[in-house]
């Protein structure tokens, strides 16, 4: 009935619903008094809301800037995504900042307070797994939205699949975009060579398993983004194939022509989502020339058959813009709150391993830690999310 104050009061008895209705209440409020009532209700019931919901709303508010006109990206539990224009009214900046401050205090209150916390710098930009399925199974896979550095001269990414019952053709492709998300070039079975690199060639049947790969010279890349994708041209879906995965590795110039070395494989991610076009991750060049990978774990609906990179470049560019411009809460955010709460937070140094129990956060368990230490890696990252 448009009674914002009454709605906020009613929802005090359903804290989770209050948090989920927060944006609508703030937009509907006609006066500052009504907005104050909403914020006060949120601050009062915050201790009763699950940590995952509090963190999700905190991340949402961080990206809910005062200006409008942005694109919104919606991703379901299975990794299917679509983009829509943001036509909502703006949330007043003062109220947004007040809520962010209150939620930070609530999250900080719930976090553990170890005497000493050691953090591997490479894990700081790993996103918190807040959604139902923010990652997929595999080697070195990080949650959706995570950013990790890419160091090397040659980048190779590849797809492997083995059909179960019928002829299946998966196509590995990559589209290169500039800073405005316009297409610069692409590599696929229809365009095997470009200035940046080359495609291994098209394989159309995989009864014993098959692989396609793309090699890129990062120094020669024209543009800002590299977006690999795996498209189902014909045959079995990703979830129907006996096996299917995407991966990438970094190689140096002297390795050209030599076989794969297992230690150079940085990531291998299973392809098991819906849709007929998979977007595992994207690579982005920073202003200083360095490259980083941003993890997507997305699937597009695509066409029933004959999907080609040339047919979905606009969709991919629009989706990428919406995701790249969104900032996730990361390990850096949580460790910052823990430091503000009095925890001694230090950078991990393999040359100076303490001989007492510590809490360690990193991409993998290091050697030499005291056996009573608490270790957090991507495998048990959810343990960091407070109840």
Protein Blocks (a to p, Z undefined) as FASTA:
>chain_A
ZZaklmmmmmmmmmmlmmmmmmmmmmmpmbfklmmmmmmmmmmmmmmpcfklmmmmmmmm
mmmcfbghiacddddfkopacddddfbdcddfklmmmmmmmmmmmmmmmpccdfbdcddf
klmmpccdfbfblcccdehiacehiacddedjbdcdddddddfkbccddddddddddfko
pafbdcdfklmbcfklccebjcfbdfkopaddddddfklpgcjbdcdddddfbhcdfklp
mbdcdddddddfklgoiacdfklpmbdcddfbecjbdcfbacdddfkopacdddfkpacf
bjfbhpafklmmmmmmmmmmmmmmpccddfklmmmmmmmnopacddddfklccfbdcddd
dfbdcehiafkbccddfklmmmmpcZZ
